[in-house]
Amino acid sequence: MINIVVGLVFLASIFMGISIGSSAVPPAFGPVTSSGIIGILKSALLAGIAAFVGAVFQGGRVSETVGSGMIHGEVQMLQALVILVIASVLVIVSVMTKYPMPTAFTVVGAVIGTAFSFGSGPKWNVVNGIIGYWLAVPFLALGAGYGVSLLLQKYLPEESKKGVQYLTLFMGLFVAYTAGANSVGKAVGPLLSLGYEMSMLLILGGISILVGAWLLSPRIIDAVSFEYSNLGPRRSISALSTSAILAQVGVFLGIPISFNQAIIGSTLGSGLVVGKTNVGKRKLGLTAGAWILAFFIAIGASYVLSEGVQMLGL
Protein backbone atom coordinates (compact mmCIF):
# COMPACT_ATOMS: atom_id res chain seq x y z
CA MET A 1 0.00 0.00 0.00
CA ILE A 2 2.84 2.34 0.90
CA ASN A 3 4.52 1.72 -2.47
CA ILE A 4 1.26 2.57 -4.26
CA VAL A 5 0.94 5.85 -2.35
CA VAL A 6 4.58 6.74 -3.08
CA GLY A 7 3.99 6.02 -6.77
CA LEU A 8 0.88 8.20 -6.80
CA VAL A 9 2.76 11.02 -5.06
CA PHE A 10 5.49 10.95 -7.70
CA LEU A 11 2.95 10.80 -10.54
CA ALA A 12 1.12 13.82 -9.10
CA SER A 13 4.44 15.66 -8.73
CA ILE A 14 5.40 14.94 -12.35
CA PHE A 15 1.96 16.09 -13.53
CA MET A 16 2.38 19.33 -11.58
CA GLY A 17 5.79 19.87 -13.14
CA ILE A 18 4.43 19.31 -16.65
CA SER A 19 1.54 21.69 -15.90
CA ILE A 20 3.96 24.35 -14.68
CA GLY A 21 6.09 23.93 -17.80
CA SER A 22 3.07 24.35 -20.05
CA SER A 23 1.63 27.36 -18.21
CA ALA A 24 4.29 29.31 -16.26
CA VAL A 25 7.09 29.10 -18.85
CA PRO A 26 5.35 30.17 -22.13
CA PRO A 27 4.95 33.87 -21.19
CA ALA A 28 8.75 34.11 -21.14
CA PHE A 29 9.02 33.49 -24.88
CA GLY A 30 5.91 35.26 -26.13
CA PRO A 31 7.85 38.45 -26.96
CA VAL A 32 10.70 36.37 -28.40
CA THR A 33 8.49 34.79 -31.08
CA SER A 34 6.66 38.05 -31.78
CA SER A 35 10.03 39.75 -32.38
CA GLY A 36 10.74 37.25 -35.19
CA ILE A 37 14.21 36.22 -34.00
CA ILE A 38 13.29 32.56 -33.43
CA GLY A 39 10.43 30.18 -34.26
CA ILE A 40 7.81 28.79 -31.88
CA LEU A 41 9.12 25.21 -31.64
CA LYS A 42 12.68 26.35 -30.95
CA SER A 43 11.31 28.86 -28.44
CA ALA A 44 9.47 26.10 -26.57
CA LEU A 45 12.62 23.96 -26.38
CA LEU A 46 14.89 26.84 -25.33
CA ALA A 47 12.37 27.97 -22.70
CA GLY A 48 12.17 24.43 -21.31
CA ILE A 49 15.95 24.07 -21.13
CA ALA A 50 16.33 27.44 -19.37
CA ALA A 51 13.57 26.50 -16.90
CA PHE A 52 15.27 23.16 -16.23
CA VAL A 53 18.56 24.89 -15.42
CA GLY A 54 16.79 27.34 -13.09
CA ALA A 55 14.94 24.51 -11.33
CA VAL A 56 18.12 22.50 -10.71
CA PHE A 57 20.38 25.37 -9.62
CA GLN A 58 18.00 27.68 -7.75
CA GLY A 59 14.89 25.67 -6.89
CA GLY A 60 15.92 24.57 -3.40
CA ARG A 61 14.74 27.55 -1.35
CA VAL A 62 11.14 27.54 -2.55
CA SER A 63 11.06 23.72 -2.36
CA GLU A 64 12.03 23.85 1.31
CA THR A 65 9.32 26.43 2.03
CA VAL A 66 6.63 24.31 0.37
CA GLY A 67 7.97 21.08 1.88
CA SER A 68 8.37 22.05 5.51
CA GLY A 69 8.82 25.80 5.90
CA MET A 70 5.12 26.65 6.27
CA ILE A 71 4.10 23.97 8.79
CA HIS A 72 5.29 22.55 12.10
CA GLY A 73 7.06 19.27 11.39
CA GLU A 74 7.39 17.64 7.98
CA VAL A 75 4.81 16.92 5.31
CA GLN A 76 3.55 13.34 5.70
CA MET A 77 3.27 10.99 2.72
CA LEU A 78 -0.53 11.11 2.51
CA GLN A 79 -0.43 14.83 3.13
CA ALA A 80 1.95 15.26 0.17
CA LEU A 81 -0.42 13.23 -2.01
CA VAL A 82 -3.41 15.38 -1.02
CA ILE A 83 -1.49 18.63 -1.67
CA LEU A 84 -0.43 17.56 -5.15
CA VAL A 85 -3.79 16.01 -6.06
CA ILE A 86 -5.73 19.13 -5.06
CA ALA A 87 -3.26 21.44 -6.81
CA SER A 88 -3.33 19.24 -9.94
CA VAL A 89 -7.13 19.07 -10.04
CA LEU A 90 -7.38 22.84 -9.68
CA VAL A 91 -4.89 23.25 -12.54
CA ILE A 92 -7.12 21.04 -14.71
CA VAL A 93 -10.24 22.99 -13.68
CA SER A 94 -8.43 26.25 -14.44
CA VAL A 95 -7.47 25.07 -17.94
CA MET A 96 -10.93 23.67 -18.75
CA THR A 97 -12.91 26.64 -17.42
CA LYS A 98 -10.33 29.41 -18.12
CA TYR A 99 -10.80 30.36 -14.45
CA PRO A 100 -7.48 31.81 -13.24
CA MET A 101 -6.02 29.65 -10.46
CA PRO A 102 -2.31 30.44 -10.00
CA THR A 103 -0.35 27.37 -8.90
CA ALA A 104 1.44 29.40 -6.23
CA PHE A 105 -1.87 30.22 -4.57
CA THR A 106 -3.33 26.72 -4.89
CA VAL A 107 -0.23 24.87 -3.64
CA VAL A 108 0.27 27.15 -0.63
CA GLY A 109 -3.46 26.94 0.12
CA ALA A 110 -3.33 23.13 -0.09
CA VAL A 111 -0.36 23.00 2.30
CA ILE A 112 -2.27 25.13 4.82
CA GLY A 113 -5.47 23.09 4.47
CA THR A 114 -3.72 19.76 4.99
CA ALA A 115 -1.79 21.18 7.95
CA PHE A 116 -5.09 21.85 9.76
CA SER A 117 -6.29 18.31 9.10
CA PHE A 118 -3.08 16.38 9.83
CA GLY A 119 -2.47 18.31 13.05
CA SER A 120 0.86 19.86 12.06
CA GLY A 121 -0.47 23.42 12.04
CA PRO A 122 0.75 26.31 9.87
CA LYS A 123 3.69 28.51 10.85
CA TRP A 124 1.75 31.74 10.74
CA ASN A 125 4.81 33.99 10.66
CA VAL A 126 5.97 32.26 7.45
CA VAL A 127 2.47 32.15 5.92
CA ASN A 128 1.90 35.83 6.73
CA GLY A 129 5.25 36.69 5.13
CA ILE A 130 4.26 34.87 1.94
CA ILE A 131 0.85 36.55 1.80
CA GLY A 132 2.45 39.91 2.55
CA TYR A 133 4.81 39.53 -0.41
CA TRP A 134 1.91 38.46 -2.64
CA LEU A 135 0.05 41.63 -1.65
CA ALA A 136 3.12 43.77 -2.33
CA VAL A 137 3.92 42.23 -5.74
CA PRO A 138 1.28 44.13 -7.79
CA PHE A 139 2.42 47.50 -6.39
CA LEU A 140 6.13 46.66 -6.75
CA ALA A 141 5.47 45.47 -10.31
CA LEU A 142 3.54 48.63 -11.13
CA GLY A 143 6.37 50.90 -9.97
CA ALA A 144 9.16 48.77 -11.45
CA GLY A 145 7.33 48.39 -14.77
CA TYR A 146 7.00 52.17 -15.00
CA GLY A 147 10.67 52.72 -14.20
CA VAL A 148 12.00 50.05 -16.61
CA SER A 149 9.77 51.37 -19.40
CA LEU A 150 11.15 54.88 -18.95
CA LEU A 151 14.72 53.56 -19.21
CA LEU A 152 13.95 51.47 -22.29
CA GLN A 153 12.16 54.38 -23.95
CA LYS A 154 15.23 56.52 -23.38
CA TYR A 155 18.03 54.07 -24.21
CA LEU A 156 16.45 51.51 -26.58
CA PRO A 157 15.02 53.16 -29.69
CA GLU A 158 12.41 51.07 -31.51
CA GLU A 159 14.25 51.44 -34.83
CA SER A 160 17.14 49.39 -33.36
CA LYS A 161 15.51 46.11 -34.45
CA LYS A 162 18.50 43.81 -33.85
CA GLY A 163 19.13 45.29 -30.43
CA VAL A 164 15.50 44.78 -29.47
CA GLN A 165 15.52 41.19 -30.76
CA TYR A 166 18.66 40.14 -28.89
CA LEU A 167 17.60 41.85 -25.67
CA THR A 168 14.21 40.13 -25.96
CA LEU A 169 15.86 36.73 -26.43
CA PHE A 170 18.17 37.26 -23.46
CA MET A 171 15.25 38.39 -21.32
CA GLY A 172 13.16 35.40 -22.43
CA LEU A 173 15.92 33.01 -21.32
CA PHE A 174 16.28 34.80 -17.99
CA VAL A 175 12.53 34.79 -17.35
CA ALA A 176 12.23 31.08 -18.25
CA TYR A 177 15.19 30.32 -15.97
CA THR A 178 13.55 32.22 -13.12
CA ALA A 179 10.20 30.53 -13.77
CA GLY A 180 11.86 27.15 -13.28
CA ALA A 181 13.67 28.31 -10.14
CA ASN A 182 10.56 29.77 -8.52
CA SER A 183 8.05 27.15 -9.67
CA VAL A 184 9.75 23.76 -9.28
CA GLY A 185 9.17 23.82 -5.51
CA LYS A 186 5.42 23.71 -6.11
CA ALA A 187 5.88 20.31 -7.76
CA VAL A 188 8.61 18.67 -5.65
CA GLY A 189 8.47 20.51 -2.31
CA PRO A 190 5.88 18.14 -0.78
CA LEU A 191 8.17 15.17 -1.59
CA LEU A 192 11.09 16.35 0.56
CA SER A 193 9.82 14.49 3.64
CA LEU A 194 10.00 11.14 1.79
CA GLY A 195 13.74 11.02 2.36
CA TYR A 196 14.98 11.59 -1.19
CA GLU A 197 17.90 13.86 -2.01
CA MET A 198 16.98 17.45 -2.86
CA SER A 199 19.15 17.35 -5.98
CA MET A 200 17.31 14.29 -7.32
CA LEU A 201 13.91 15.88 -6.73
CA LEU A 202 14.99 19.13 -8.40
CA ILE A 203 16.19 17.20 -11.45
CA LEU A 204 12.88 15.29 -11.56
CA GLY A 205 10.94 18.54 -11.30
CA GLY A 206 13.17 20.25 -13.85
CA ILE A 207 12.73 17.45 -16.37
CA SER A 208 8.94 17.53 -15.87
CA ILE A 209 8.89 21.28 -16.46
CA LEU A 210 11.12 20.86 -19.54
CA VAL A 211 8.76 18.22 -20.97
CA GLY A 212 5.72 20.41 -20.31
CA ALA A 213 7.36 23.45 -21.90
CA TRP A 214 8.66 21.56 -24.94
CA LEU A 215 5.60 19.48 -25.78
CA LEU A 216 2.64 21.50 -24.53
CA SER A 217 3.63 25.17 -24.63
CA PRO A 218 4.03 25.92 -28.38
CA ARG A 219 0.34 26.74 -28.86
CA ILE A 220 0.33 28.88 -25.71
CA ILE A 221 3.51 30.68 -26.82
CA ASP A 222 1.82 31.37 -30.15
CA ALA A 223 -1.23 32.85 -28.40
CA VAL A 224 0.84 34.81 -25.88
CA SER A 225 3.11 36.22 -28.60
CA PHE A 226 0.07 37.85 -30.20
CA GLU A 227 -0.77 39.55 -26.89
CA TYR A 228 2.79 40.80 -26.47
CA SER A 229 3.02 41.99 -30.07
CA ASN A 230 0.08 44.27 -29.25
CA LEU A 231 2.04 45.65 -26.30
CA GLY A 232 5.08 46.43 -28.40
CA PRO A 233 8.67 45.25 -27.83
CA ARG A 234 9.72 47.68 -25.12
CA ARG A 235 6.60 47.18 -22.99
CA SER A 236 6.96 43.42 -23.41
CA ILE A 237 10.58 43.51 -22.23
CA SER A 238 9.56 45.74 -19.32
CA ALA A 239 6.75 43.40 -18.23
CA LEU A 240 8.90 40.28 -18.33
CA SER A 241 12.05 41.75 -16.80
CA THR A 242 10.06 43.17 -13.89
CA SER A 243 8.34 39.82 -13.34
CA ALA A 244 11.67 37.99 -13.39
CA ILE A 245 13.20 40.37 -10.85
CA LEU A 246 10.27 39.97 -8.45
CA ALA A 247 10.34 36.19 -8.92
CA GLN A 248 14.08 36.17 -8.18
CA VAL A 249 13.39 38.06 -4.95
CA GLY A 250 10.82 35.34 -4.21
CA VAL A 251 13.48 32.66 -4.88
CA PHE A 252 15.87 34.38 -2.47
CA LEU A 253 13.15 34.58 0.20
CA GLY A 254 11.83 31.09 -0.55
CA ILE A 255 8.43 32.44 -1.62
CA PRO A 256 6.53 30.99 -4.61
CA ILE A 257 4.80 33.69 -6.65
CA SER A 258 2.42 33.90 -9.59
CA PHE A 259 4.06 35.25 -12.75
CA ASN A 260 0.70 36.46 -14.06
CA GLN A 261 0.28 38.60 -10.96
CA ALA A 262 3.61 40.32 -11.58
CA ILE A 263 3.13 40.59 -15.35
CA ILE A 264 -0.25 42.34 -15.02
CA GLY A 265 1.19 44.90 -12.58
CA SER A 266 4.28 45.60 -14.68
CA THR A 267 2.19 45.85 -17.87
CA LEU A 268 0.02 48.48 -16.19
CA GLY A 269 3.12 50.36 -15.02
CA SER A 270 4.69 50.36 -18.47
CA GLY A 271 1.35 51.51 -19.93
CA LEU A 272 1.40 54.60 -17.73
CA VAL A 273 4.57 55.74 -19.50
CA VAL A 274 2.73 55.99 -22.81
CA GLY A 275 -0.53 57.00 -21.18
CA LYS A 276 -2.54 53.90 -22.00
CA THR A 277 -3.40 50.46 -20.69
CA ASN A 278 -5.22 47.48 -22.13
CA VAL A 279 -6.44 46.20 -18.76
CA GLY A 280 -9.67 47.61 -17.36
CA LYS A 281 -10.47 48.13 -13.70
CA ARG A 282 -13.35 45.64 -13.82
CA LYS A 283 -11.11 42.95 -15.31
CA LEU A 284 -8.46 43.62 -12.67
CA GLY A 285 -11.03 43.33 -9.90
CA LEU A 286 -12.42 40.06 -11.25
CA THR A 287 -8.93 38.60 -11.66
CA ALA A 288 -7.88 39.55 -8.13
CA GLY A 289 -11.11 38.12 -6.74
CA ALA A 290 -10.54 34.87 -8.65
CA TRP A 291 -7.03 34.52 -7.23
CA ILE A 292 -8.23 35.07 -3.65
CA LEU A 293 -11.09 32.61 -4.13
CA ALA A 294 -8.70 30.01 -5.60
CA PHE A 295 -6.52 30.28 -2.48
CA PHE A 296 -9.44 29.58 -0.15
CA ILE A 297 -10.83 26.85 -2.41
CA ALA A 298 -7.46 25.09 -2.15
CA ILE A 299 -7.50 25.37 1.66
CA GLY A 300 -11.05 24.02 1.96
CA ALA A 301 -10.72 21.25 -0.63
CA SER A 302 -7.41 19.97 0.77
CA TYR A 303 -8.83 19.94 4.31
CA VAL A 304 -11.91 17.97 3.25
CA LEU A 305 -9.86 15.44 1.24
CA SER A 306 -7.36 15.07 4.09
CA GLU A 307 -10.15 14.31 6.53
CA GLY A 308 -11.59 11.80 4.07
CA VAL A 309 -8.38 9.82 3.52
CA GLN A 310 -7.72 9.69 7.26
CA MET A 311 -11.25 8.46 8.00
CA LEU A 312 -10.77 5.70 5.43
CA GLY A 313 -7.58 4.69 7.21
CA LEU A 314 -5.41 5.09 4.11
C-alpha positions as CSV (number, residue, x, y, z in Angstrom):
1,M,0.0,0.0,0.0
2,I,2.8,2.3,0.9
3,N,4.5,1.7,-2.5
4,I,1.3,2.6,-4.3
5,V,0.9,5.8,-2.3
6,V,4.6,6.7,-3.1
7,G,4.0,6.0,-6.8
8,L,0.9,8.2,-6.8
9,V,2.8,11.0,-5.1
10,F,5.5,11.0,-7.7
11,L,2.9,10.8,-10.5
12,A,1.1,13.8,-9.1
13,S,4.4,15.7,-8.7
14,I,5.4,14.9,-12.4
15,F,2.0,16.1,-13.5
16,M,2.4,19.3,-11.6
17,G,5.8,19.9,-13.1
18,I,4.4,19.3,-16.7
19,S,1.5,21.7,-15.9
20,I,4.0,24.3,-14.7
21,G,6.1,23.9,-17.8
22,S,3.1,24.3,-20.1
23,S,1.6,27.4,-18.2
24,A,4.3,29.3,-16.3
25,V,7.1,29.1,-18.8
26,P,5.3,30.2,-22.1
27,P,5.0,33.9,-21.2
28,A,8.7,34.1,-21.1
29,F,9.0,33.5,-24.9
30,G,5.9,35.3,-26.1
31,P,7.8,38.4,-27.0
32,V,10.7,36.4,-28.4
33,T,8.5,34.8,-31.1
34,S,6.7,38.0,-31.8
35,S,10.0,39.8,-32.4
36,G,10.7,37.3,-35.2
37,I,14.2,36.2,-34.0
38,I,13.3,32.6,-33.4
39,G,10.4,30.2,-34.3
40,I,7.8,28.8,-31.9
41,L,9.1,25.2,-31.6
42,K,12.7,26.3,-31.0
43,S,11.3,28.9,-28.4
44,A,9.5,26.1,-26.6
45,L,12.6,24.0,-26.4
46,L,14.9,26.8,-25.3
47,A,12.4,28.0,-22.7
48,G,12.2,24.4,-21.3
49,I,16.0,24.1,-21.1
50,A,16.3,27.4,-19.4
51,A,13.6,26.5,-16.9
52,F,15.3,23.2,-16.2
53,V,18.6,24.9,-15.4
54,G,16.8,27.3,-13.1
55,A,14.9,24.5,-11.3
56,V,18.1,22.5,-10.7
57,F,20.4,25.4,-9.6
58,Q,18.0,27.7,-7.7
59,G,14.9,25.7,-6.9
60,G,15.9,24.6,-3.4
61,R,14.7,27.5,-1.3
62,V,11.1,27.5,-2.5
63,S,11.1,23.7,-2.4
64,E,12.0,23.9,1.3
65,T,9.3,26.4,2.0
66,V,6.6,24.3,0.4
67,G,8.0,21.1,1.9
68,S,8.4,22.0,5.5
69,G,8.8,25.8,5.9
70,M,5.1,26.6,6.3
71,I,4.1,24.0,8.8
72,H,5.3,22.5,12.1
73,G,7.1,19.3,11.4
74,E,7.4,17.6,8.0
75,V,4.8,16.9,5.3
76,Q,3.5,13.3,5.7
77,M,3.3,11.0,2.7
78,L,-0.5,11.1,2.5
79,Q,-0.4,14.8,3.1
80,A,1.9,15.3,0.2
81,L,-0.4,13.2,-2.0
82,V,-3.4,15.4,-1.0
83,I,-1.5,18.6,-1.7
84,L,-0.4,17.6,-5.1
85,V,-3.8,16.0,-6.1
86,I,-5.7,19.1,-5.1
87,A,-3.3,21.4,-6.8
88,S,-3.3,19.2,-9.9
89,V,-7.1,19.1,-10.0
90,L,-7.4,22.8,-9.7
91,V,-4.9,23.2,-12.5
92,I,-7.1,21.0,-14.7
93,V,-10.2,23.0,-13.7
94,S,-8.4,26.2,-14.4
95,V,-7.5,25.1,-17.9
96,M,-10.9,23.7,-18.8
97,T,-12.9,26.6,-17.4
98,K,-10.3,29.4,-18.1
99,Y,-10.8,30.4,-14.5
100,P,-7.5,31.8,-13.2
101,M,-6.0,29.6,-10.5
102,P,-2.3,30.4,-10.0
103,T,-0.4,27.4,-8.9
104,A,1.4,29.4,-6.2
105,F,-1.9,30.2,-4.6
106,T,-3.3,26.7,-4.9
107,V,-0.2,24.9,-3.6
108,V,0.3,27.2,-0.6
109,G,-3.5,26.9,0.1
110,A,-3.3,23.1,-0.1
111,V,-0.4,23.0,2.3
112,I,-2.3,25.1,4.8
113,G,-5.5,23.1,4.5
114,T,-3.7,19.8,5.0
115,A,-1.8,21.2,8.0
116,F,-5.1,21.8,9.8
117,S,-6.3,18.3,9.1
118,F,-3.1,16.4,9.8
119,G,-2.5,18.3,13.0
120,S,0.9,19.9,12.1
121,G,-0.5,23.4,12.0
122,P,0.7,26.3,9.9
123,K,3.7,28.5,10.9
124,W,1.7,31.7,10.7
125,N,4.8,34.0,10.7
126,V,6.0,32.3,7.4
127,V,2.5,32.1,5.9
128,N,1.9,35.8,6.7
129,G,5.3,36.7,5.1
130,I,4.3,34.9,1.9
131,I,0.8,36.5,1.8
132,G,2.5,39.9,2.6
133,Y,4.8,39.5,-0.4
134,W,1.9,38.5,-2.6
135,L,0.0,41.6,-1.6
136,A,3.1,43.8,-2.3
137,V,3.9,42.2,-5.7
138,P,1.3,44.1,-7.8
139,F,2.4,47.5,-6.4
140,L,6.1,46.7,-6.8
141,A,5.5,45.5,-10.3
142,L,3.5,48.6,-11.1
143,G,6.4,50.9,-10.0
144,A,9.2,48.8,-11.4
145,G,7.3,48.4,-14.8
146,Y,7.0,52.2,-15.0
147,G,10.7,52.7,-14.2
148,V,12.0,50.1,-16.6
149,S,9.8,51.4,-19.4
150,L,11.2,54.9,-18.9
151,L,14.7,53.6,-19.2
152,L,13.9,51.5,-22.3
153,Q,12.2,54.4,-23.9
154,K,15.2,56.5,-23.4
155,Y,18.0,54.1,-24.2
156,L,16.5,51.5,-26.6
157,P,15.0,53.2,-29.7
158,E,12.4,51.1,-31.5
159,E,14.3,51.4,-34.8
160,S,17.1,49.4,-33.4
161,K,15.5,46.1,-34.5
162,K,18.5,43.8,-33.9
163,G,19.1,45.3,-30.4
164,V,15.5,44.8,-29.5
165,Q,15.5,41.2,-30.8
166,Y,18.7,40.1,-28.9
167,L,17.6,41.8,-25.7
168,T,14.2,40.1,-26.0
169,L,15.9,36.7,-26.4
170,F,18.2,37.3,-23.5
171,M,15.2,38.4,-21.3
172,G,13.2,35.4,-22.4
173,L,15.9,33.0,-21.3
174,F,16.3,34.8,-18.0
175,V,12.5,34.8,-17.3
176,A,12.2,31.1,-18.2
177,Y,15.2,30.3,-16.0
178,T,13.6,32.2,-13.1
179,A,10.2,30.5,-13.8
180,G,11.9,27.2,-13.3
181,A,13.7,28.3,-10.1
182,N,10.6,29.8,-8.5
183,S,8.0,27.2,-9.7
184,V,9.8,23.8,-9.3
185,G,9.2,23.8,-5.5
186,K,5.4,23.7,-6.1
187,A,5.9,20.3,-7.8
188,V,8.6,18.7,-5.6
189,G,8.5,20.5,-2.3
190,P,5.9,18.1,-0.8
191,L,8.2,15.2,-1.6
192,L,11.1,16.4,0.6
193,S,9.8,14.5,3.6
194,L,10.0,11.1,1.8
195,G,13.7,11.0,2.4
196,Y,15.0,11.6,-1.2
197,E,17.9,13.9,-2.0
198,M,17.0,17.5,-2.9
199,S,19.1,17.4,-6.0
200,M,17.3,14.3,-7.3
201,L,13.9,15.9,-6.7
202,L,15.0,19.1,-8.4
203,I,16.2,17.2,-11.4
204,L,12.9,15.3,-11.6
205,G,10.9,18.5,-11.3
206,G,13.2,20.3,-13.8
207,I,12.7,17.4,-16.4
208,S,8.9,17.5,-15.9
209,I,8.9,21.3,-16.5
210,L,11.1,20.9,-19.5
211,V,8.8,18.2,-21.0
212,G,5.7,20.4,-20.3
213,A,7.4,23.4,-21.9
214,W,8.7,21.6,-24.9
215,L,5.6,19.5,-25.8
216,L,2.6,21.5,-24.5
217,S,3.6,25.2,-24.6
218,P,4.0,25.9,-28.4
219,R,0.3,26.7,-28.9
220,I,0.3,28.9,-25.7
221,I,3.5,30.7,-26.8
222,D,1.8,31.4,-30.2
223,A,-1.2,32.9,-28.4
224,V,0.8,34.8,-25.9
225,S,3.1,36.2,-28.6
226,F,0.1,37.9,-30.2
227,E,-0.8,39.5,-26.9
228,Y,2.8,40.8,-26.5
229,S,3.0,42.0,-30.1
230,N,0.1,44.3,-29.3
231,L,2.0,45.6,-26.3
232,G,5.1,46.4,-28.4
233,P,8.7,45.2,-27.8
234,R,9.7,47.7,-25.1
235,R,6.6,47.2,-23.0
236,S,7.0,43.4,-23.4
237,I,10.6,43.5,-22.2
238,S,9.6,45.7,-19.3
239,A,6.7,43.4,-18.2
240,L,8.9,40.3,-18.3
241,S,12.0,41.8,-16.8
242,T,10.1,43.2,-13.9
243,S,8.3,39.8,-13.3
244,A,11.7,38.0,-13.4
245,I,13.2,40.4,-10.8
246,L,10.3,40.0,-8.4
247,A,10.3,36.2,-8.9
248,Q,14.1,36.2,-8.2
249,V,13.4,38.1,-4.9
250,G,10.8,35.3,-4.2
251,V,13.5,32.7,-4.9
252,F,15.9,34.4,-2.5
253,L,13.2,34.6,0.2
254,G,11.8,31.1,-0.5
255,I,8.4,32.4,-1.6
256,P,6.5,31.0,-4.6
257,I,4.8,33.7,-6.7
258,S,2.4,33.9,-9.6
259,F,4.1,35.3,-12.7
260,N,0.7,36.5,-14.1
261,Q,0.3,38.6,-11.0
262,A,3.6,40.3,-11.6
263,I,3.1,40.6,-15.4
264,I,-0.3,42.3,-15.0
265,G,1.2,44.9,-12.6
266,S,4.3,45.6,-14.7
267,T,2.2,45.9,-17.9
268,L,0.0,48.5,-16.2
269,G,3.1,50.4,-15.0
270,S,4.7,50.4,-18.5
271,G,1.4,51.5,-19.9
272,L,1.4,54.6,-17.7
273,V,4.6,55.7,-19.5
274,V,2.7,56.0,-22.8
275,G,-0.5,57.0,-21.2
276,K,-2.5,53.9,-22.0
277,T,-3.4,50.5,-20.7
278,N,-5.2,47.5,-22.1
279,V,-6.4,46.2,-18.8
280,G,-9.7,47.6,-17.4
281,K,-10.5,48.1,-13.7
282,R,-13.4,45.6,-13.8
283,K,-11.1,43.0,-15.3
284,L,-8.5,43.6,-12.7
285,G,-11.0,43.3,-9.9
286,L,-12.4,40.1,-11.2
287,T,-8.9,38.6,-11.7
288,A,-7.9,39.5,-8.1
289,G,-11.1,38.1,-6.7
290,A,-10.5,34.9,-8.7
291,W,-7.0,34.5,-7.2
292,I,-8.2,35.1,-3.7
293,L,-11.1,32.6,-4.1
294,A,-8.7,30.0,-5.6
295,F,-6.5,30.3,-2.5
296,F,-9.4,29.6,-0.2
297,I,-10.8,26.8,-2.4
298,A,-7.5,25.1,-2.1
299,I,-7.5,25.4,1.7
300,G,-11.1,24.0,2.0
301,A,-10.7,21.2,-0.6
302,S,-7.4,20.0,0.8
303,Y,-8.8,19.9,4.3
304,V,-11.9,18.0,3.3
305,L,-9.9,15.4,1.2
306,S,-7.4,15.1,4.1
307,E,-10.2,14.3,6.5
308,G,-11.6,11.8,4.1
309,V,-8.4,9.8,3.5
310,Q,-7.7,9.7,7.3
311,M,-11.3,8.5,8.0
312,L,-10.8,5.7,5.4
313,G,-7.6,4.7,7.2
314,L,-5.4,5.1,4.1
